[in-house]
Amino acid sequence: MIATFVMNWNWMELPIDIWIEKEKIEDRIINKEKYTDWYAALYDSLCITADEDNAWPVLISDYTESNQTNDWTRADFIELNPKGEIQLPRSKSIQALNRPMVQGASWDVLKVIAR
């Protein structure tokens, strides 16, 4: 699955489990009964790349903003600088880790590839 997401200053969950248009790939699905919409059921890893034209770093977290601890000793997110890339392996036991939260400046772009 390949997708591009445009940031809007708000934390948002990357909807990796939707936007899979099954009709468009039905001729490439071997066994239609053994897949779900979760990217983790289909792919081994998730690669997130920040566009080189982004104005600011994009924040990536496992937690929603209300559940993050952010003070001078710890931050529950990482900054992905423009042209930066992070690869996340799928979690077979904790599905929420397969749906990262992201935040970036308006119009900054993230490119996502699930493989």
ZADO-1210 file (C-alpha; in nm, 4 decimals, padded with zeros to 6 digits):
<atoms>
<atom x="00.0000" y="00.0000" z="00.0000" code="MET" pos="1"/>
<atom x="00.1288" y="00.3432" z="-00.0885" code="ILE" pos="2"/>
<atom x="-00.0290" y="00.6637" z="00.0458" code="ALA" pos="3"/>
<atom x="00.0511" y="01.0329" z="00.0872" code="THR" pos="4"/>
<atom x="-00.0838" y="01.2323" z="00.3824" code="PHE" pos="5"/>
<atom x="-00.0957" y="01.6104" z="00.4145" code="VAL" pos="6"/>
<atom x="-00.0469" y="01.7463" z="00.7670" code="MET" pos="7"/>
<atom x="-00.2740" y="02.0099" z="00.9269" code="ASN" pos="8"/>
<atom x="-00.1100" y="02.0944" z="01.2659" code="TRP" pos="9"/>
<atom x="-00.3372" y="01.8445" z="01.4481" code="ASN" pos="10"/>
<atom x="-00.2435" y="01.4989" z="01.5701" code="TRP" pos="11"/>
<atom x="-00.3965" y="01.2391" z="01.3424" code="MET" pos="12"/>
<atom x="-00.3880" y="00.8642" z="01.3269" code="GLU" pos="13"/>
<atom x="-00.2458" y="00.7276" z="01.0046" code="LEU" pos="14"/>
<atom x="-00.5401" y="00.5313" z="00.8634" code="PRO" pos="15"/>
<atom x="-00.3304" y="00.2457" z="00.7358" code="ILE" pos="16"/>
<atom x="-00.6196" y="00.0007" z="00.7692" code="ASP" pos="17"/>
<atom x="-00.8428" y="00.1928" z="00.5279" code="ILE" pos="18"/>
<atom x="-00.7958" y="00.3187" z="00.1751" code="TRP" pos="19"/>
<atom x="-00.7093" y="-00.0309" z="00.0582" code="ILE" pos="20"/>
<atom x="-00.9292" y="-00.0436" z="-00.2473" code="GLU" pos="21"/>
<atom x="-00.9830" y="-00.4160" z="-00.2724" code="LYS" pos="22"/>
<atom x="-01.1541" y="-00.3901" z="-00.6095" code="GLU" pos="23"/>
<atom x="-00.8389" y="-00.2406" z="-00.7625" code="LYS" pos="24"/>
<atom x="-00.6146" y="-00.5207" z="-00.6393" code="ILE" pos="25"/>
<atom x="-00.8537" y="-00.8157" z="-00.6405" code="GLU" pos="26"/>
<atom x="-00.6686" y="-00.9788" z="-00.9298" code="ASP" pos="27"/>
<atom x="-00.3515" y="-00.9748" z="-00.7171" code="ARG" pos="28"/>
<atom x="-00.4997" y="-01.1267" z="-00.4002" code="ILE" pos="29"/>
<atom x="-00.4217" y="-01.4971" z="-00.3770" code="ILE" pos="30"/>
<atom x="-00.6664" y="-01.5982" z="-00.1040" code="ASN" pos="31"/>
<atom x="-00.9372" y="-01.3378" z="-00.0431" code="LYS" pos="32"/>
<atom x="-01.0524" y="-01.5073" z="00.2774" code="GLU" pos="33"/>
<atom x="-00.7240" y="-01.4620" z="00.4665" code="LYS" pos="34"/>
<atom x="-00.6768" y="-01.0877" z="00.4791" code="TYR" pos="35"/>
<atom x="-00.8128" y="-00.8002" z="00.6798" code="THR" pos="36"/>
<atom x="-00.7883" y="-00.4247" z="00.6370" code="ASP" pos="37"/>
<atom x="-00.5125" y="-00.3965" z="00.8995" code="TRP" pos="38"/>
<atom x="-00.1825" y="-00.3229" z="00.7331" code="TYR" pos="39"/>
<atom x="-00.0170" y="-00.5549" z="00.9868" code="ALA" pos="40"/>
<atom x="-00.2142" y="-00.8481" z="00.8512" code="ALA" pos="41"/>
<atom x="-00.0928" y="-00.7723" z="00.5007" code="LEU" pos="42"/>
<atom x="00.2551" y="-00.6265" z="00.5364" code="TYR" pos="43"/>
<atom x="00.5758" y="-00.6778" z="00.7331" code="ASP" pos="44"/>
<atom x="00.6726" y="-00.3147" z="00.7900" code="SER" pos="45"/>
<atom x="00.5687" y="00.0446" z="00.7523" code="LEU" pos="46"/>
<atom x="00.8060" y="00.3034" z="00.6051" code="CYS" pos="47"/>
<atom x="00.7246" y="00.6707" z="00.6726" code="ILE" pos="48"/>
<atom x="00.9176" y="00.9390" z="00.4828" code="THR" pos="49"/>
<atom x="00.8946" y="01.3157" z="00.5376" code="ALA" pos="50"/>
<atom x="00.8934" y="01.5123" z="00.2130" code="ASP" pos="51"/>
<atom x="01.2100" y="01.7118" z="00.1442" code="GLU" pos="52"/>
<atom x="01.0044" y="02.0307" z="00.0976" code="ASP" pos="53"/>
<atom x="00.8481" y="02.0157" z="00.4458" code="ASN" pos="54"/>
<atom x="00.8893" y="02.3327" z="00.6520" code="ALA" pos="55"/>
<atom x="00.9164" y="02.1609" z="00.9930" code="TRP" pos="56"/>
<atom x="00.9828" y="01.8172" z="01.1411" code="PRO" pos="57"/>
<atom x="00.6842" y="01.5845" z="01.1595" code="VAL" pos="58"/>
<atom x="00.6143" y="01.4321" z="01.5024" code="LEU" pos="59"/>
<atom x="00.5434" y="01.0587" z="01.5232" code="ILE" pos="60"/>
<atom x="00.4057" y="00.8863" z="01.8324" code="SER" pos="61"/>
<atom x="00.2379" y="00.5653" z="01.9454" code="ASP" pos="62"/>
<atom x="00.0033" y="00.7665" z="02.1688" code="TYR" pos="63"/>
<atom x="-00.2744" y="01.0188" z="02.1254" code="THR" pos="64"/>
<atom x="-00.1832" y="01.3687" z="02.2428" code="GLU" pos="65"/>
<atom x="-00.3841" y="01.3382" z="02.5659" code="SER" pos="66"/>
<atom x="-00.1862" y="01.0255" z="02.6631" code="ASN" pos="67"/>
<atom x="00.1608" y="01.1611" z="02.5813" code="GLN" pos="68"/>
<atom x="00.4123" y="01.2530" z="02.8480" code="THR" pos="69"/>
<atom x="00.6060" y="01.5563" z="02.7262" code="ASN" pos="70"/>
<atom x="00.8283" y="01.7401" z="02.9727" code="ASP" pos="71"/>
<atom x="01.1951" y="01.8323" z="03.0004" code="TRP" pos="72"/>
<atom x="01.2990" y="01.4698" z="03.0708" code="THR" pos="73"/>
<atom x="01.0876" y="01.2782" z="02.8210" code="ARG" pos="74"/>
<atom x="00.8796" y="01.3140" z="02.5065" code="ALA" pos="75"/>
<atom x="00.6492" y="01.0430" z="02.3747" code="ASP" pos="76"/>
<atom x="00.7224" y="01.1271" z="02.0129" code="PHE" pos="77"/>
<atom x="01.0122" y="01.1514" z="01.7735" code="ILE" pos="78"/>
<atom x="01.0811" y="01.4277" z="01.5226" code="GLU" pos="79"/>
<atom x="01.1143" y="01.3183" z="01.1629" code="LEU" pos="80"/>
<atom x="01.3076" y="01.5923" z="00.9846" code="ASN" pos="81"/>
<atom x="01.2483" y="01.6778" z="00.6179" code="PRO" pos="82"/>
<atom x="01.3924" y="01.3994" z="00.4001" code="LYS" pos="83"/>
<atom x="01.3935" y="01.1763" z="00.7097" code="GLY" pos="84"/>
<atom x="01.2666" y="00.8206" z="00.7082" code="GLU" pos="85"/>
<atom x="01.1567" y="00.5764" z="00.9747" code="ILE" pos="86"/>
<atom x="01.0739" y="00.2107" z="00.9327" code="GLN" pos="87"/>
<atom x="00.8370" y="00.0515" z="01.1828" code="LEU" pos="88"/>
<atom x="00.8055" y="-00.3275" z="01.2041" code="PRO" pos="89"/>
<atom x="00.4546" y="-00.4565" z="01.2525" code="ARG" pos="90"/>
<atom x="00.3446" y="-00.5639" z="01.5992" code="SER" pos="91"/>
<atom x="00.1668" y="-00.8963" z="01.6005" code="LYS" pos="92"/>
<atom x="00.0374" y="-00.8589" z="01.9562" code="SER" pos="93"/>
<atom x="-00.0448" y="-00.4869" z="01.9963" code="ILE" pos="94"/>
<atom x="-00.2463" y="-00.3646" z="01.6997" code="GLN" pos="95"/>
<atom x="-00.2433" y="00.0007" z="01.8143" code="ALA" pos="96"/>
<atom x="00.1315" y="00.0153" z="01.7470" code="LEU" pos="97"/>
<atom x="00.0510" y="-00.0472" z="01.3809" code="ASN" pos="98"/>
<atom x="-00.1402" y="00.2834" z="01.3662" code="ARG" pos="99"/>
<atom x="00.1039" y="00.5629" z="01.4534" code="PRO" pos="100"/>
<atom x="-00.0115" y="00.9151" z="01.5417" code="MET" pos="101"/>
<atom x="00.1478" y="01.1986" z="01.3435" code="VAL" pos="102"/>
<atom x="00.1510" y="01.5777" z="01.3605" code="GLN" pos="103"/>
<atom x="00.3079" y="01.8294" z="01.1293" code="GLY" pos="104"/>
<atom x="00.2833" y="02.1838" z="00.9970" code="ALA" pos="105"/>
<atom x="-00.0030" y="02.2555" z="00.7606" code="SER" pos="106"/>
<atom x="00.0697" y="02.1308" z="00.4098" code="TRP" pos="107"/>
<atom x="00.3753" y="01.9309" z="00.5134" code="ASP" pos="108"/>
<atom x="00.3651" y="01.5868" z="00.3527" code="VAL" pos="109"/>
<atom x="00.4274" y="01.2313" z="00.4738" code="LEU" pos="110"/>
<atom x="00.4759" y="00.9462" z="00.2313" code="LYS" pos="111"/>
<atom x="00.3862" y="00.6006" z="00.3594" code="VAL" pos="112"/>
<atom x="00.4741" y="00.2649" z="00.2150" code="ILE" pos="113"/>
<atom x="00.3587" y="-00.0580" z="00.3764" code="ALA" pos="114"/>
<atom x="00.5576" y="-00.3563" z="00.2535" code="ARG" pos="115"/>
</atoms>
